[in-house]
Amino acid sequence: MQSNINNNAYDNKAIPLKGVVSKFFLHLHPAKINVQALKYNRTFGLGGIAALLIIILVITGMILRFVYVPSIKGAYDSIVNYQNDVWFGHFVRNIHYWSGMLLVVVMFMHILRVFYSNSIYFERRKNWWYGLVIFMLVVSANFTGYLLPWDSLSYWAVTIIANVFKSIPFCGNWLSGILLGADQVDETTLMRFYHFHIGLIPVILFIVLIIHFWLVRKAKGVTVANSSLVKMVSVNPNLVYKEIVVSLLVLIVLFLLSLFFNAPLNEKSNPLVSPQSVKAPWYFIGFQELLLHVSPIVGIVVIPLIICLFLFGVPLLVKDDINVGVWFNSVNGKRLTVLSVIFSVILTFVIVLLQSYNIINQWFLIGIYTIVVILWFFYSVLYLKAGRVELYIVTFTILVATYITLIIIGLMLRGEGMSFILKQHIG
């Protein structure tokens, strides 16, 4: 009798903390997954890497909050003092900075992976939509955090974005007022960005992430081709060990970046002194470059609206004739993707070059670009035998390749006053 009581008491003991933690993380995956999902080139671990970076950002962000002073008098000095006077202060800020930059890149690559592997259709389209929202929140978090050091780089970069919003017809001043909280970047803007960065955006992001992970769990993990023909294996240890190895590699890369490359911090901002060359944050510089060639209503309203309608609407357009889980849908789709990248890079660079030399005006530029892209669609269908799904892939590739090209031009080929460097040397 005593033995039974002891056994029952032992069985009713609380589960050790280690067991609770392990059960929690294992529950993020189904108990068994398709063996194809273990192949690294299936996902490249991008979703897990993004989740790890978010955790690192939360931890380092909480540490930085202990020393950061959210005011125009104390913000810059609190960052400088933390870097110079606190042990490992510079290192912690570097980790926070590089984690944020890497998160934007990893989330972008994750979106590319999901789209090109045909994982946005049927029951997975909701997760695609939530993934797009997560990416927007990540970019917003980076942008709001960009101003917090209150140095000249961040101050004038945010001022540029505010002026972009102001240039939108009819509602520009209203949108700029929502963003800044004032007519120009000042302490009200700093406080607004601070609360967005540490409060509103993280809360919304946390809620959306829970839904996102739940939908992935509900869909039984990542998409694989011919899932009915492949055996299932246990997540632990087959997948868990790989995730641990990838996490360690990410931490090593992040630590090395933080050791050898410091987060930027220029001189303290001065609203009365404007730098000779002012550029938006690198992930927005494509839009800054675009606005040098088209009107604000086209660059900030029409084009983003078309892109959003395509990204959110394309999962609803496919009913059948799609190879779910197959990269680029087919071998021909892969060829079309490569050719579309080459086509987009050349077309974008040529048009920017022509307009920089004032050979064509804004509306002629838009007309040429539209006509040439339409001709490329016809060529893809008639000669490259693109199907409907391949045409969606071509469209997505043109959008992505064009924006990346604009970012590269804005970063590398624009000098003082956003003047075209090649024009200075050649013209």
C-alpha positions as a Markdown table, in Angstrom:
| # | Residue | x | y | z |
|---|---|---|---|---|
| 1 | Met | 0.0 | 0.0 | 0.0 |
| 2 | Gln | 2.8 | 2.4 | 0.9 |
| 3 | Ser | 4.6 | 1.5 | -2.3 |
| 4 | Asn | 1.5 | 2.5 | -4.3 |
| 5 | Ile | 1.2 | 5.8 | -2.5 |
| 6 | Asn | 4.8 | 6.6 | -3.2 |
| 7 | Asn | 4.5 | 5.7 | -6.8 |
| 8 | Asn | 1.4 | 7.9 | -7.2 |
| 9 | Ala | 3.2 | 10.7 | -5.5 |
| 10 | Tyr | 6.1 | 10.3 | -7.8 |
| 11 | Asp | 3.8 | 10.3 | -10.9 |
| 12 | Asn | 2.0 | 13.5 | -9.7 |
| 13 | Lys | 5.2 | 15.4 | -9.3 |
| 14 | Ala | 5.6 | 18.5 | -11.5 |
| 15 | Ile | 7.3 | 18.0 | -14.8 |
| 16 | Pro | 10.8 | 19.4 | -14.6 |
| 17 | Leu | 11.3 | 22.7 | -16.3 |
| 18 | Lys | 13.6 | 21.2 | -18.9 |
| 19 | Gly | 10.8 | 18.8 | -19.9 |
| 20 | Val | 8.3 | 21.7 | -20.1 |
| 21 | Val | 10.6 | 23.7 | -22.4 |
| 22 | Ser | 11.4 | 20.8 | -24.6 |
| 23 | Lys | 7.8 | 19.8 | -25.0 |
| 24 | Phe | 6.9 | 23.4 | -25.8 |
| 25 | Phe | 9.5 | 23.7 | -28.6 |
| 26 | Leu | 8.7 | 20.2 | -29.9 |
| 27 | His | 5.0 | 21.2 | -30.1 |
| 28 | Leu | 5.9 | 23.9 | -32.7 |
| 29 | His | 6.3 | 20.9 | -35.1 |
| 30 | Pro | 4.0 | 18.0 | -35.7 |
| 31 | Ala | 5.2 | 14.7 | -34.1 |
| 32 | Lys | 6.2 | 13.3 | -37.5 |
| 33 | Ile | 7.2 | 15.1 | -40.7 |
| 34 | Asn | 7.8 | 14.1 | -44.3 |
| 35 | Val | 11.4 | 13.0 | -44.8 |
| 36 | Gln | 11.7 | 15.4 | -47.7 |
| 37 | Ala | 11.2 | 18.3 | -45.3 |
| 38 | Leu | 14.6 | 17.4 | -43.7 |
| 39 | Lys | 16.4 | 18.4 | -46.9 |
| 40 | Tyr | 18.1 | 21.7 | -46.2 |
| 41 | Asn | 17.4 | 23.1 | -49.7 |
| 42 | Arg | 13.7 | 22.6 | -49.0 |
| 43 | Thr | 13.5 | 25.6 | -46.7 |
| 44 | Phe | 17.2 | 26.7 | -46.0 |
| 45 | Gly | 16.0 | 27.0 | -42.4 |
| 46 | Leu | 14.9 | 30.6 | -43.0 |
| 47 | Gly | 11.7 | 30.5 | -40.9 |
| 48 | Gly | 13.7 | 29.1 | -37.9 |
| 49 | Ile | 16.5 | 31.6 | -38.4 |
| 50 | Ala | 14.0 | 34.5 | -38.5 |
| 51 | Ala | 12.4 | 33.2 | -35.2 |
| 52 | Leu | 15.9 | 33.0 | -33.6 |
| 53 | Leu | 16.7 | 36.6 | -34.7 |
| 54 | Ile | 13.5 | 37.9 | -33.3 |
| 55 | Ile | 14.3 | 36.3 | -29.9 |
| 56 | Ile | 17.8 | 37.9 | -30.0 |
| 57 | Leu | 16.3 | 41.2 | -30.8 |
| 58 | Val | 13.9 | 41.0 | -27.9 |
| 59 | Ile | 16.6 | 40.1 | -25.4 |
| 60 | Thr | 19.1 | 42.7 | -26.6 |
| 61 | Gly | 16.3 | 45.3 | -27.0 |
| 62 | Met | 15.3 | 44.8 | -23.3 |
| 63 | Ile | 19.0 | 45.3 | -22.3 |
| 64 | Leu | 19.2 | 48.5 | -24.3 |
| 65 | Arg | 16.0 | 49.9 | -22.7 |
| 66 | Phe | 17.8 | 50.0 | -19.3 |
| 67 | Val | 20.2 | 52.7 | -20.6 |
| 68 | Tyr | 18.4 | 54.4 | -23.5 |
| 69 | Val | 16.9 | 57.9 | -22.8 |
| 70 | Pro | 14.0 | 58.6 | -25.2 |
| 71 | Ser | 14.6 | 62.4 | -25.6 |
| 72 | Ile | 16.4 | 64.5 | -28.1 |
| 73 | Lys | 18.7 | 65.7 | -25.3 |
| 74 | Gly | 19.5 | 62.3 | -23.9 |
| 75 | Ala | 19.1 | 59.8 | -26.7 |
| 76 | Tyr | 22.4 | 60.2 | -28.5 |
| 77 | Asp | 24.5 | 60.6 | -25.3 |
| 78 | Ser | 22.9 | 57.5 | -23.7 |
| 79 | Ile | 24.0 | 55.4 | -26.7 |
| 80 | Val | 27.5 | 56.9 | -26.7 |
| 81 | Asn | 27.9 | 56.3 | -22.9 |
| 82 | Tyr | 26.6 | 52.8 | -23.2 |
| 83 | Gln | 29.0 | 52.0 | -25.9 |
| 84 | Asn | 32.0 | 53.6 | -24.2 |
| 85 | Asp | 31.4 | 53.1 | -20.5 |
| 86 | Val | 29.5 | 49.8 | -20.1 |
| 87 | Trp | 31.2 | 46.4 | -20.4 |
| 88 | Phe | 30.2 | 44.8 | -23.7 |
| 89 | Gly | 27.9 | 47.7 | -24.4 |
| 90 | His | 29.2 | 48.2 | -27.9 |
| 91 | Phe | 28.9 | 44.5 | -28.6 |
| 92 | Val | 25.3 | 44.3 | -27.4 |
| 93 | Arg | 24.3 | 47.2 | -29.5 |
| 94 | Asn | 26.1 | 45.7 | -32.5 |
| 95 | Ile | 24.2 | 42.4 | -32.0 |
| 96 | His | 20.9 | 44.2 | -31.8 |
| 97 | Tyr | 21.7 | 46.2 | -35.0 |
| 98 | Trp | 22.9 | 43.3 | -37.1 |
| 99 | Ser | 20.1 | 41.0 | -35.9 |
| 100 | Gly | 17.6 | 43.6 | -37.2 |
| 101 | Met | 19.4 | 44.0 | -40.5 |
| 102 | Leu | 19.7 | 40.2 | -41.0 |
| 103 | Leu | 16.1 | 39.7 | -40.0 |
| 104 | Val | 15.0 | 41.9 | -42.9 |
| 105 | Val | 17.2 | 40.0 | -45.3 |
| 106 | Val | 16.1 | 36.6 | -44.0 |
| 107 | Met | 12.4 | 37.4 | -44.0 |
| 108 | Phe | 12.7 | 38.6 | -47.6 |
| 109 | Met | 14.5 | 35.4 | -48.6 |
| 110 | His | 11.8 | 33.5 | -46.7 |
| 111 | Ile | 9.1 | 35.1 | -48.8 |
| 112 | Leu | 11.0 | 34.3 | -52.0 |
| 113 | Arg | 11.4 | 30.7 | -50.9 |
| 114 | Val | 7.7 | 30.3 | -50.1 |
| 115 | Phe | 6.6 | 31.8 | -53.4 |
| 116 | Tyr | 9.0 | 30.0 | -55.6 |
| 117 | Ser | 8.3 | 26.6 | -54.0 |
| 118 | Asn | 4.5 | 27.1 | -54.7 |
| 119 | Ser | 3.7 | 27.1 | -51.0 |
| 120 | Ile | 1.2 | 30.0 | -51.2 |
| 121 | Tyr | -1.8 | 28.2 | -52.7 |
| 122 | Phe | -4.9 | 26.4 | -51.4 |
| 123 | Glu | -4.9 | 25.9 | -47.6 |
| 124 | Arg | -1.5 | 27.6 | -47.2 |
| 125 | Arg | -2.6 | 30.9 | -48.7 |
| 126 | Lys | -3.6 | 32.3 | -45.3 |
| 127 | Asn | -0.1 | 31.7 | -44.0 |
| 128 | Trp | 1.3 | 33.5 | -47.0 |
| 129 | Trp | -0.9 | 36.5 | -46.2 |
| 130 | Tyr | 0.2 | 36.4 | -42.5 |
| 131 | Gly | 3.8 | 36.1 | -43.7 |
| 132 | Leu | 3.5 | 39.3 | -45.8 |
| 133 | Val | 2.1 | 41.1 | -42.8 |
| 134 | Ile | 5.0 | 39.8 | -40.6 |
| 135 | Phe | 7.5 | 41.1 | -43.2 |
| 136 | Met | 5.8 | 44.6 | -43.2 |
| 137 | Leu | 6.0 | 44.6 | -39.4 |
| 138 | Val | 9.7 | 43.6 | -39.4 |
| 139 | Val | 10.5 | 46.5 | -41.8 |
| 140 | Ser | 8.4 | 48.9 | -39.7 |
| 141 | Ala | 10.2 | 47.8 | -36.6 |
| 142 | Asn | 13.6 | 48.4 | -38.3 |
| 143 | Phe | 12.5 | 51.8 | -39.5 |
| 144 | Thr | 11.2 | 53.0 | -36.2 |
| 145 | Gly | 14.4 | 51.8 | -34.5 |
| 146 | Tyr | 16.4 | 53.6 | -37.1 |
| 147 | Leu | 15.7 | 57.0 | -35.6 |
| 148 | Leu | 16.3 | 56.2 | -31.9 |
| 149 | Pro | 20.1 | 56.9 | -31.9 |
| 150 | Trp | 19.2 | 60.4 | -33.0 |
| 151 | Asp | 22.4 | 60.9 | -35.0 |
| 152 | Ser | 22.6 | 62.8 | -38.3 |
| 153 | Leu | 22.3 | 59.6 | -40.4 |
| 154 | Ser | 19.0 | 58.5 | -38.8 |
| 155 | Tyr | 17.5 | 62.0 | -38.4 |
| 156 | Trp | 17.9 | 62.9 | -42.1 |
| 157 | Ala | 16.9 | 59.4 | -43.3 |
| 158 | Val | 13.6 | 59.7 | -41.5 |
| 159 | Thr | 13.2 | 63.2 | -42.7 |
| 160 | Ile | 13.5 | 61.9 | -46.3 |
| 161 | Ile | 10.8 | 59.3 | -45.7 |
| 162 | Ala | 8.6 | 62.0 | -44.1 |
| 163 | Asn | 9.0 | 64.2 | -47.2 |
| 164 | Val | 8.2 | 61.3 | -49.4 |
| 165 | Phe | 4.8 | 60.9 | -47.6 |
| 166 | Lys | 4.2 | 64.7 | -47.8 |
| 167 | Ser | 4.6 | 64.6 | -51.5 |
| 168 | Ile | 1.6 | 62.3 | -51.9 |
| 169 | Pro | -1.3 | 64.3 | -53.4 |
| 170 | Phe | -4.4 | 65.0 | -51.2 |
| 171 | Cys | -3.4 | 63.0 | -48.1 |
| 172 | Gly | 0.4 | 63.5 | -47.9 |
| 173 | Asn | 0.4 | 65.9 | -45.0 |
| 174 | Trp | -2.1 | 63.8 | -43.1 |
| 175 | Leu | 0.1 | 60.6 | -43.5 |
| 176 | Ser | 3.2 | 62.5 | -42.6 |
| 177 | Gly | 1.5 | 63.8 | -39.5 |
| 178 | Ile | 0.6 | 60.3 | -38.4 |
| 179 | Leu | 4.1 | 59.2 | -39.0 |
| 180 | Leu | 5.9 | 62.1 | -37.3 |
| 181 | Gly | 3.3 | 63.4 | -34.9 |
| 182 | Ala | 4.5 | 66.9 | -35.9 |
| 183 | Asp | 5.3 | 69.1 | -38.9 |
| 184 | Gln | 8.9 | 67.9 | -38.8 |
| 185 | Val | 11.1 | 65.4 | -37.1 |
| 186 | Asp | 11.4 | 66.4 | -33.4 |
| 187 | Glu | 11.0 | 65.0 | -29.9 |
| 188 | Thr | 7.4 | 64.1 | -30.5 |
| 189 | Thr | 8.5 | 62.0 | -33.5 |
| 190 | Leu | 11.3 | 60.3 | -31.4 |
| 191 | Met | 8.8 | 59.4 | -28.7 |
| 192 | Arg | 6.3 | 58.1 | -31.2 |
| 193 | Phe | 8.9 | 56.0 | -32.9 |
| 194 | Tyr | 10.2 | 54.7 | -29.5 |
| 195 | His | 6.7 | 53.5 | -28.5 |
| 196 | Phe | 6.0 | 52.0 | -31.9 |
| 197 | His | 9.4 | 50.2 | -31.7 |
| 198 | Ile | 9.2 | 48.8 | -28.2 |
| 199 | Gly | 5.4 | 48.5 | -27.8 |
| 200 | Leu | 2.8 | 48.5 | -30.5 |
| 201 | Ile | 4.8 | 46.8 | -33.3 |
| 202 | Pro | 6.2 | 44.0 | -31.1 |
| 203 | Val | 2.7 | 43.2 | -29.6 |
| 204 | Ile | 1.1 | 43.0 | -33.1 |
| 205 | Leu | 4.1 | 41.0 | -34.4 |
| 206 | Phe | 3.8 | 38.5 | -31.5 |
| 207 | Ile | 0.1 | 38.0 | -32.1 |
| 208 | Val | 0.6 | 37.5 | -35.9 |
| 209 | Leu | 3.6 | 35.1 | -35.3 |
| 210 | Ile | 1.4 | 32.9 | -33.0 |
| 211 | Ile | -1.2 | 32.6 | -35.8 |
| 212 | His | 1.6 | 32.0 | -38.4 |
| 213 | Phe | 3.2 | 29.2 | -36.4 |
| 214 | Trp | -0.2 | 27.7 | -35.6 |
| 215 | Leu | -1.1 | 27.6 | -39.3 |
| 216 | Val | 2.2 | 26.0 | -40.2 |
| 217 | Arg | 1.6 | 23.4 | -37.4 |
| 218 | Lys | -1.9 | 22.8 | -38.8 |
| 219 | Ala | -0.6 | 22.3 | -42.3 |
| 220 | Lys | 1.8 | 19.6 | -40.9 |
| 221 | Gly | 5.0 | 21.5 | -41.6 |
| 222 | Val | 6.6 | 22.7 | -44.8 |
| 223 | Thr | 5.3 | 21.9 | -48.2 |
| 224 | Val | 6.8 | 19.0 | -50.0 |
| 225 | Ala | 6.2 | 17.5 | -53.4 |
| 226 | Asn | 4.5 | 14.1 | -53.7 |
| 227 | Ser | 4.0 | 13.9 | -49.9 |
| 228 | Ser | 1.9 | 10.7 | -50.2 |
| 229 | Leu | 4.8 | 8.8 | -51.7 |
| 230 | Val | 7.4 | 9.5 | -49.0 |
| 231 | Lys | 7.7 | 8.0 | -45.5 |
| 232 | Met | 7.2 | 10.0 | -42.3 |
| 233 | Val | 9.9 | 10.3 | -39.6 |
| 234 | Ser | 10.0 | 11.7 | -36.1 |
| 235 | Val | 10.7 | 15.4 | -35.6 |
| 236 | Asn | 13.0 | 14.6 | -32.6 |
| 237 | Pro | 15.8 | 14.1 | -33.2 |
| 238 | Asn | 15.8 | 14.2 | -37.0 |
| 239 | Leu | 14.7 | 17.9 | -37.4 |
| 240 | Val | 15.5 | 19.2 | -33.9 |
| 241 | Tyr | 19.2 | 18.5 | -34.1 |
| 242 | Lys | 19.5 | 20.2 | -37.5 |
| 243 | Glu | 17.7 | 23.3 | -36.1 |
| 244 | Ile | 20.2 | 23.4 | -33.2 |
| 245 | Val | 23.1 | 23.2 | -35.6 |
| 246 | Val | 21.7 | 26.0 | -37.8 |
| 247 | Ser | 21.0 | 28.2 | -34.7 |
| 248 | Leu | 24.6 | 27.8 | -33.5 |
| 249 | Leu | 25.9 | 28.8 | -37.0 |
| 250 | Val | 23.7 | 31.8 | -37.0 |
| 251 | Leu | 24.9 | 32.9 | -33.6 |
| 252 | Ile | 28.5 | 32.4 | -34.8 |
| 253 | Val | 28.0 | 34.6 | -37.8 |
| 254 | Leu | 26.1 | 37.2 | -35.8 |
| 255 | Phe | 28.9 | 37.3 | -33.2 |
| 256 | Leu | 31.6 | 37.7 | -35.8 |
| 257 | Leu | 29.7 | 40.6 | -37.5 |
| 258 | Ser | 29.2 | 42.3 | -34.1 |
| 259 | Leu | 32.9 | 41.9 | -33.3 |
| 260 | Phe | 34.3 | 43.3 | -36.5 |
| 261 | Phe | 31.6 | 45.7 | -37.8 |
| 262 | Asn | 30.2 | 48.3 | -35.6 |
| 263 | Ala | 26.6 | 49.6 | -35.8 |
| 264 | Pro | 26.7 | 53.0 | -37.5 |
| 265 | Leu | 26.6 | 56.1 | -35.3 |
| 266 | Asn | 27.4 | 59.5 | -36.8 |
| 267 | Glu | 27.6 | 62.8 | -35.1 |
| 268 | Lys | 24.6 | 64.0 | -33.2 |
| 269 | Ser | 21.8 | 65.2 | -35.4 |
| 270 | Asn | 21.5 | 68.9 | -36.2 |
| 271 | Pro | 18.3 | 70.0 | -37.9 |
| 272 | Leu | 20.1 | 73.1 | -39.1 |
| 273 | Val | 22.9 | 71.3 | -40.9 |
| 274 | Ser | 21.9 | 68.9 | -43.8 |
| 275 | Pro | 24.5 | 66.4 | -45.1 |
| 276 | Gln | 25.5 | 66.7 | -48.7 |
| 277 | Ser | 24.3 | 63.2 | -49.5 |
| 278 | Val | 21.2 | 62.0 | -47.7 |
| 279 | Lys | 19.8 | 58.6 | -48.3 |
| 280 | Ala | 16.9 | 56.6 | -46.9 |
| 281 | Pro | 17.5 | 53.3 | -45.1 |
| 282 | Trp | 18.8 | 50.7 | -47.5 |
| 283 | Tyr | 15.5 | 48.7 | -47.6 |
| 284 | Phe | 13.6 | 52.0 | -48.6 |
| 285 | Ile | 16.3 | 53.4 | -50.9 |
| 286 | Gly | 14.6 | 51.6 | -53.9 |
| 287 | Phe | 11.6 | 53.8 | -53.4 |
| 288 | Gln | 13.8 | 56.8 | -53.1 |
| 289 | Glu | 15.4 | 55.9 | -56.4 |
| 290 | Leu | 12.0 | 55.3 | -57.9 |
| 291 | Leu | 10.8 | 58.7 | -56.9 |
| 292 | Leu | 13.7 | 60.3 | -58.9 |
| 293 | His | 12.0 | 58.9 | -62.1 |
| 294 | Val | 8.2 | 58.9 | -61.5 |
| 295 | Ser | 5.8 | 61.2 | -59.7 |
| 296 | Pro | 5.0 | 60.6 | -56.0 |
| 297 | Ile | 1.4 | 59.4 | -56.7 |
| 298 | Val | 2.8 | 56.8 | -59.1 |
| 299 | Gly | 5.8 | 55.7 | -56.9 |
| 300 | Ile | 4.1 | 55.8 | -53.5 |
| 301 | Val | 0.5 | 55.0 | -54.3 |
| 302 | Val | -0.1 | 53.3 | -57.7 |
| 303 | Ile | 2.9 | 51.0 | -57.9 |
| 304 | Pro | 2.8 | 49.8 | -54.2 |
| 305 | Leu | -1.0 | 49.2 | -54.6 |
| 306 | Ile | -0.5 | 47.1 | -57.7 |
| 307 | Ile | 2.3 | 45.1 | -56.0 |
| 308 | Cys | 0.1 | 44.5 | -52.9 |
| 309 | Leu | -2.9 | 43.4 | -55.0 |
| 310 | Phe | -0.7 | 41.0 | -56.9 |
| 311 | Leu | 1.0 | 39.5 | -53.8 |
| 312 | Phe | -2.2 | 39.1 | -51.8 |
| 313 | Gly | -4.4 | 38.2 | -54.8 |
| 314 | Val | -2.3 | 35.6 | -56.7 |
| 315 | Pro | -3.0 | 32.7 | -54.3 |
| 316 | Leu | -6.7 | 33.1 | -55.2 |
| 317 | Leu | -6.1 | 32.9 | -58.9 |
| 318 | Val | -4.9 | 29.3 | -59.1 |
| 319 | Lys | -7.4 | 26.4 | -59.0 |
| 320 | Asp | -5.4 | 23.6 | -60.4 |
| 321 | Asp | -2.5 | 22.9 | -62.8 |
| 322 | Ile | 0.1 | 23.6 | -60.1 |
| 323 | Asn | 2.9 | 21.4 | -58.7 |
| 324 | Val | 2.7 | 22.3 | -55.0 |
| 325 | Gly | 6.1 | 22.1 | -53.3 |
| 326 | Val | 8.0 | 22.0 | -56.6 |
| 327 | Trp | 10.5 | 24.9 | -57.0 |
| 328 | Phe | 9.5 | 27.2 | -59.8 |
| 329 | Asn | 6.6 | 24.8 | -60.6 |
| 330 | Ser | 8.7 | 23.1 | -63.4 |
| 331 | Val | 12.1 | 23.0 | -65.1 |
| 332 | Asn | 10.7 | 25.6 | -67.6 |
| 333 | Gly | 9.7 | 27.8 | -64.7 |
| 334 | Lys | 13.2 | 27.8 | -63.4 |
| 335 | Arg | 14.5 | 28.8 | -66.8 |
| 336 | Leu | 11.9 | 31.6 | -67.0 |
| 337 | Thr | 13.0 | 32.9 | -63.6 |
| 338 | Val | 16.6 | 33.1 | -64.5 |
| 339 | Leu | 15.8 | 34.8 | -67.9 |
| 340 | Ser | 13.4 | 37.2 | -66.2 |
| 341 | Val | 16.0 | 38.3 | -63.7 |
| 342 | Ile | 18.5 | 39.1 | -66.5 |
| 343 | Phe | 15.7 | 40.9 | -68.4 |
| 344 | Ser | 14.6 | 43.0 | -65.4 |
| 345 | Val | 18.1 | 44.0 | -64.4 |
| 346 | Ile | 19.1 | 45.1 | -67.9 |
| 347 | Leu | 15.7 | 46.9 | -68.5 |
| 348 | Thr | 15.8 | 48.8 | -65.2 |
| 349 | Phe | 19.4 | 49.9 | -65.6 |
| 350 | Val | 18.9 | 51.1 | -69.2 |
| 351 | Ile | 15.8 | 53.1 | -68.3 |
| 352 | Val | 17.4 | 54.7 | -65.3 |
| 353 | Leu | 20.4 | 55.6 | -67.5 |
| 354 | Leu | 18.2 | 57.1 | -70.2 |
| 355 | Gln | 16.3 | 59.2 | -67.8 |
| 356 | Ser | 19.4 | 60.3 | -65.8 |
| 357 | Tyr | 20.7 | 61.7 | -69.1 |
| 358 | Asn | 17.3 | 63.4 | -69.7 |
| 359 | Ile | 16.8 | 61.3 | -72.9 |
| 360 | Ile | 13.3 | 60.3 | -71.9 |
| 361 | Asn | 10.8 | 62.0 | -69.5 |
| 362 | Gln | 8.7 | 60.4 | -66.7 |
| 363 | Trp | 5.7 | 59.3 | -68.7 |
| 364 | Phe | 7.8 | 58.1 | -71.6 |
| 365 | Leu | 9.7 | 56.0 | -69.1 |
| 366 | Ile | 6.6 | 54.4 | -67.7 |
| 367 | Gly | 5.3 | 53.8 | -71.2 |
| 368 | Ile | 8.5 | 52.1 | -72.4 |
| 369 | Tyr | 8.8 | 50.0 | -69.2 |
| 370 | Thr | 5.1 | 48.8 | -69.5 |
| 371 | Ile | 5.3 | 48.0 | -73.2 |
| 372 | Val | 8.6 | 46.1 | -72.9 |
| 373 | Val | 7.3 | 44.1 | -69.9 |
| 374 | Ile | 4.1 | 43.2 | -71.8 |
| 375 | Leu | 6.2 | 42.1 | -74.8 |
| 376 | Trp | 8.2 | 39.9 | -72.4 |
| 377 | Phe | 5.0 | 38.3 | -71.2 |
| 378 | Phe | 4.0 | 37.5 | -74.8 |
| 379 | Tyr | 7.5 | 36.2 | -75.6 |
| 380 | Ser | 7.3 | 34.0 | -72.4 |
| 381 | Val | 4.0 | 32.5 | -73.5 |
| 382 | Leu | 4.6 | 32.1 | -77.2 |
| 383 | Tyr | 8.2 | 31.1 | -77.3 |
| 384 | Leu | 9.2 | 30.0 | -73.8 |
| 385 | Lys | 5.9 | 28.1 | -73.3 |
| 386 | Ala | 5.0 | 29.6 | -70.0 |
| 387 | Gly | 1.8 | 28.4 | -68.4 |
| 388 | Arg | -0.4 | 30.4 | -66.1 |
| 389 | Val | 1.6 | 29.6 | -62.9 |
| 390 | Glu | 4.9 | 30.3 | -64.7 |
| 391 | Leu | 3.5 | 33.7 | -65.7 |
| 392 | Tyr | 2.8 | 34.5 | -62.0 |
| 393 | Ile | 6.4 | 33.5 | -61.3 |
| 394 | Val | 7.7 | 35.7 | -64.1 |
| 395 | Thr | 5.6 | 38.7 | -62.7 |
| 396 | Phe | 6.9 | 38.1 | -59.2 |
| 397 | Thr | 10.5 | 37.8 | -60.5 |
| 398 | Ile | 10.3 | 41.1 | -62.5 |
| 399 | Leu | 9.0 | 42.9 | -59.4 |
| 400 | Val | 11.7 | 41.6 | -57.1 |
| 401 | Ala | 14.6 | 42.0 | -59.5 |
| 402 | Thr | 13.5 | 45.5 | -60.5 |
| 403 | Tyr | 13.4 | 46.6 | -56.8 |
| 404 | Ile | 16.7 | 45.0 | -56.0 |
| 405 | Thr | 18.3 | 46.7 | -59.0 |
| 406 | Leu | 16.9 | 50.1 | -57.8 |
| 407 | Ile | 18.4 | 49.5 | -54.4 |
| 408 | Ile | 21.8 | 48.7 | -55.9 |
| 409 | Ile | 21.6 | 51.8 | -58.1 |
| 410 | Gly | 20.6 | 54.0 | -55.1 |
| 411 | Leu | 23.3 | 52.6 | -52.8 |
| 412 | Met | 26.2 | 52.4 | -55.3 |
| 413 | Leu | 25.6 | 54.7 | -58.2 |
| 414 | Arg | 24.2 | 57.8 | -56.4 |
| 415 | Gly | 26.6 | 60.4 | -55.0 |
| 416 | Glu | 26.1 | 63.8 | -53.5 |
| 417 | Gly | 22.6 | 65.1 | -53.9 |
| 418 | Met | 21.6 | 61.7 | -55.3 |
| 419 | Ser | 23.4 | 62.7 | -58.5 |
| 420 | Phe | 24.1 | 59.8 | -60.9 |
| 421 | Ile | 27.8 | 58.8 | -60.5 |
| 422 | Leu | 28.2 | 57.5 | -64.1 |
| 423 | Lys | 26.9 | 60.8 | -65.4 |
| 424 | Gln | 29.6 | 62.6 | -63.5 |
| 425 | His | 32.4 | 60.5 | -64.9 |
| 426 | Ile | 31.1 | 59.9 | -68.4 |
| 427 | Gly | 28.9 | 62.9 | -69.2 |
